[in-house]
């Protein structure tokens, strides 16, 4: 194996995501040189192989279907939400009748004989590794660590996922403990032989992954600990409420608890069709046009990522409702100030920031800007999962820039100087807002620029009054620009 090379400056030859780059430069992503002995298990340090990714088997399932495989097995229980759905239990087998309608497939249960639509991410091909309890698919490294370190998992809890650096290889992630690090996770690369077998070390080779798991369950054989039990795999969200549910009836929603309110809308926790907990955003009468309100839903419909709050459905007749997934821990701001987040340590906060950065990197790749990135618009779920919400100000950008209309309102303390002063928005202005969000994280929800008369809760208008804190930072840019022979616009816009 080649010797580890010294770190050197890196100049990208292709455009690079600013959010992905900010993650790749984090001190938590630096890894130690790999073992020089190929007969020893290779343990990979946290975050060294890639950024977090979604735990999905849908792409694998579609590949099997295109190859003619129609026999699938249920990975989770599912309760029907409509008359067209099919209820099933984990382990039931299905024959897929029609898989051409995307995320919901028409299927017949070979166990009960029933017919109906099933969520495609709840099933996997029979006798495939995707059907194994320990296989977590395209789960990212940090997401794997988050699940393994959840309270209740003992030492030796494990999962297997796709390698994020080597095509066709896998990673074995194991929960471990020692006196120095305490609870932590170690990762081992599972390589594939040309003959079709698998190995972690060349001295122990196996025909199947199942045999590899059985071997290391009986003996650690060089690993940090033997495999004691499979990590709990939480039931995933379905894509949408059910088959063909974009437009839903108003009377199918039952409002329960008011979660919050803004200038234009209120957000409620409710139940759809008596089965599914959802969040419902309602437009306040007379505050904005229905068309503008529905524009947020249209943007959310185009953007699908596991670090973005999922749009479920809309009620398009007034009063308009936008229905999204419900995140039980509320906003990141409230979570940090008054909730469980008050006791979080730096590694947890860095992980939450990484989740937001992953979602923002996706928004950037899709050529959108958010324009309202702050802790109040990040929602928290179980197991410290964070998702970006509130796309009311999001816009598609052309020529790498979006110019806001005169008089547009924005949260001034999170808005980049060039956007606040000139109405010029780019992905870099979202990166500025992300930086302000980082200060909210480390200060546990403290208002940016404390001591200002404006406490950051009221929006201010473009080309109107701008907080002294923002002007101060802009002035600092001018000073630094003078030192380096650049003007402020060069600093803000130069790649």
C-alpha positions, 0 to 999 in steps of 0.5 A: 500500500502506498505511503500517505501523502502530505497535505497540500493545497487543492485547486478544483478544476470544476465548480465546487459546491460551497456547502460541500467544500465547507464540510470537506475542510472541517477538521473532523474530516481529516483521517489517519493513514491506513494500515500498511498491513493488508492482512489487518482490518482497515478501520476508517476514521469518521467522515473520511469517506464521504458526506452523509447520504440518504438510507434508500433502497429504492434505486436498487429495487428499481434495478431489480424490477428492470431485470425482471424480478417481481418478488419482493419482501416487506422490510417494515410494517405498514398500515393502509392510509386509504382504501387503495393502500395495502396493509402489510407486516414485515416479512410478507412477500409480494408480487409487483403488478405495476411499478411504473408509477414511481414511489408507490407500486401496485402489488399483491400480497402472497401472504394475505392475497390482498391487492393495493398500493405499497410504498416502494421504499418499504420493500426489497427483492427476496433473497437479496442483501437489500432484504437483510436487517443489517443492510442499510443501503446508501446510509451516510457515515455520519448518519450511521454513527448517529443511529449506532450511538443512539441510547440503548445500542450496546457495544458490538451493534453493527450495520452494513452500508454501501461504500461511499468511495469504492464502487461495489464495496461496502462498509461495516460500522460497529459501535465500540467503547474504550476508556479514552474515547468512550462510546464511538463507532469504527468503520471497516471497508468490505472489499469484493473479490474478482471471483465474487467473494468478500473480505475485510482482511485477505486472510479471511474471505467469504462467498457471501456477506451473510457468511462474513456477518456470521463469522464476525458474530462468532469472533472479532478476529481482528475487529474492535469487537465481535458483532453482537446485534443489528442496529435498529433501523427506523421506519422511513418516511413514505414519499408522499402520503399515498398513491396520487395524493398531491391534491387532498380534500380539506375535510381530510385534515384535522387540526390539533395544536398550533405550532407557530405563526409568522407575517403571512402564515400559521403552522399547525400540527394535525392528522391527515385521514385519521392516520398520519401526523402532518404539519399544515401551513395556512395562509393568513387572509389578505396577507399575500396572493394565493399564487405567491403562497402556492409558489412555495409548494411548487418549489418544494415539489421539485426539491426532494432530499432527506435533509429537506422537509418533505412536501406531502400535499396541498389544498389549493382552494382558499383558504390554501393549505400546504401539508408537510411532514411533521418534525416532533422536536420543533424548530432548531432555535427553540430546541437549542434555547428551551429544549433538549439542545441546551445540553448538546456538546460540540460534536453534536452541534457540528453534526447538526451543522453538517446535516444543514450543509448537506441539504443546502448543497443539494439546493445549490446543485438544483440551482436554487437559493433559500434566502431565509436560512436561520435556526428558526427555519431548521426543524429537528426530529428524533435522533437529532435529525435536522431538515431545512424548512420554509421555502417561502423566499426560495428562488430559482437563480439564472446567471448565478444571481437573483435580484430582489424587487424593490421593497422586498422583506428579509430577515436582515441579521441573517442576510449578506451585506450585498443582498441587504444593500443591493438586493443581489442574491447568490448561493454565496449569500446563503453561505453567509446566512449559514455562517450566522446560523453556526453562531446560533448553534454554538451560542445555543440560540442567541440572537445575532448581533446582541444589543441591537435595537432590532432583535432580528425577529422583524423583517426589514426591507431591501434598501431600507434600514440595515442593522449596525451589526451588518454594516459593521461587517460590511465595513470590515470587508472594506478594511480587509479589501483595502489591505489586500487591494480588493474592493468589497464586491470582489470579496463577496463575489470572486470564486 
